[in-house]
Amino acid sequence: MPNDFLSFFLSWMSSPRRVGAVAPSGAALAELITREISASTGPILELGPGTGAFTYKLLKRGVRPQDLTLIECGSDFMKLLQVRFPGARVLWMDAGRLTTEPLYDGAPVGAVVSGLPLLNMSRRKVISILSGAFSYLRPGGAFYQFTYGMSCPVPRPVLDRLGLRAKLVDRALLNVPPASVYRLTRRPQMKLITGSFAPQPSARVAPAHHARDHAATR
């Protein structure tokens, strides 16, 4: 939208650490971060939608408006989102409160799409955001995060602590500036079978006292 750049720039000027970018995400990044999502993915939780660049693409992917929950803490964007996406649930709140705010009954969410500037946040807040988001994600669900950095914006110790792994989806080199998208998922759980630990199918068996999870990638 023509005025989106101005809205983003003014919001960035007033709170650069919260907004994290001087301009809304481009079409190439929106295409990439929603690439693995379709109408069958189910309810979608979007964090930090801003002016709705990713939201528009989600709707074009076939996601129903009523299956969208948009979490935005910037008051500058709230009215805009409510006008542009009247069928979606738009909530004005800090994503760090996901662990304390009951958004869903159970864990029905198929994917989380995040436009949050995680690199600008404390490790404690990142843990809070991820913990809350994954509490709503059903088994097999994924958390999609973009970054302007050269590696995954979630540090390895945080991935290890939360039992998550990260994989690069791809890079949006045509975005300004170029960006990367990472998919975060739960690591396969170990099951206790006849007194010994055995992984789920397709994982290798290793002695319990030597086993280490190297699932997280950068």
N, C-alpha and C positions, 0 to 999 in steps of 0.2 A: 504494500500500500504506500502511496506517495508520502504520507505524513509519518510513517512508521520510523523512518530514520531520525526525524526531528524528535519524536517521542522518546526513542531510545537514547539519543544523545543527551537530552535534557535530564532524563532519569540517571544516566551515567554521571553527569556533572554533579548532581545532587548526592549521589551515593555510589561511587565507582566500585567499591568492594562488593556491594550487594548486587548490582546489575552485571558487572563483569565484562561488558562489551559496549562499544560506542554505537553499534549498529545491529539491527536484527539479523538473524541467521538467513543465509541465502538459500536459493532453491536447491543447489547441489547438496548442501548439508541436510536440508529437510528431506530430500529424496533418500539420502543414505541412512539417516537415523531411523526412518520409518520403513526401510526396505523389507524387513522380515516380518512386518505386521500386516494383517489382513482383517477382513470382517469377522473371521472365525477366531481371532485371537481372544475376543471377549472384552470385558471391561478394561479400559486403559486408564492408568494414572499418569498424568503429566505434571511434572514439577518445574516451576519457573517458566511458564509458557510465554511470558512477555507480551508481544503483540499478536501471537498466535501463528507464527510461521510453520511450526511443526503441527499445530492443531489442524490447520487447513489441509495439510498433506495427509494426516490421519483420516480425515473425512473423505478425501479422495481415494484412500485405500479401501473404503467401504465401512469403516468404523462408524457405528451409529452415534449420533450426538448424545443420546441418553446413556451411552456406555463410556462417556468421557467425564473424568473428574479432573479439573484444572486447579492446581494449588499455586497461588501467586501471593507473594508478600508485598509486592510493590503497589501501593495505592494508585499510582499513576496509570497502571495497566488494568485495574479491576473493571472500571466502567466500560472500557474498550472491549475487554473479553466478554463481558455480559451482553453487550450489544451485538458483537460479531458471532457469538455462539450461544444463542438463547436456549437451545436444547440441551446444552451441557451443564453439568454442575460446576460452578465456579466458586471457589472458597478463598477468602482472604485470610491467609495464615502462613506462618513460618514452617517450612518443610521439616525443620528440626523438631517439631512437635508431633510428627507422625506417630511416635510411639505412645503418645498420650491421648490423641484424638481418634475416637472410633469412627472411621470413615466407611467401613463395610462390615457386614455380618459375615464373619469368616474370612477366607482368603480366596476370593474369586478372580483376582486381577491376573490377566494374561501377560501384560507387559507394562513396564514403567519407562516413560520417556523423560529424560532429564535435560533441562537447559540450564541447570544451576552451575554457578562458577565454583566448583568444588576446590579448585586450587587457591581460592581466596578465603577458604574457611578453615577453622581449626580442626584438628584431627577428631576431637571430641564431637563436634557438630557433624562431621562427615559420618562418623559411626552412628550417631543418632538418626540421621536421614536414611542411611542404608538399612539399619535395623528396622525402622518403621516401615519402609517401603517393602522389604522382603517379608514382613509379617502379613502383608496383604497379598503377596504373590503366591499363586497356586504352584504345585509341583510342576517343574518344567518351564515356569515363567522366567522372563529375562528383564534385566534392568539395562537400559541403553543410555549411555552417557557420552557426550562429546567433549572435546578439549582442543584448545589451541596449542597445547604443549606437545612435546615429542614422545611422551610415554603415557601410560595409564594414569589418570589423575587421582586414582585411589591407591595409596601406598601399599606395598606388599604386606607390612605388618597388620594393616587394617583388614586386608583380604584374608589373611591367616586367622585373625581373631574372629571374624564373622563366618569363616568356613566358606568363602566365596572364591571363584576363579574369574579372571578377566581375559577376554580375547579380543584382539583387534578385528573389527568388522571390515573396515576399509578407511581410506583417507579421501576427504573431499577437497581435492587440490584446487578446484575452481571456486571454492568458497573464499570470501575475503574477510579475514585472513584464512589461509588453508586450515582445515580442521580434521580431526580424527574421531572416529566413533568406536567405542568399546562396548562389548556385551558382557555383563556381569551375571553369573548364574551360581547356583549352589553347587558345591562339590558333592560328588557321589558319597553317600553315607556308608559307613562300615557296619555290617551286621554281625551279631554274635551268633555263631553256629557251632553247636556241640563243644562249647568251651574255647573256641578260637575265633579270631576275627577273620571274616571273609568279605571281600568287597562285592558289590553288585556286579552282575555280568558285564564282561568286557574289560574289567580292571584286573591287574595282575595281583597275585597273592604274594605278600611279603611277610617275613617274621615280624611279629608285633613290636619287638623292641628295636627293630631297624627301620620300620616303615616310616616314610616321610612323604607328605603330600606336596608335590611340586606342581599342582594343577594351575596355580595362578601364573599367568604369562603377561608380559608387558607388550 
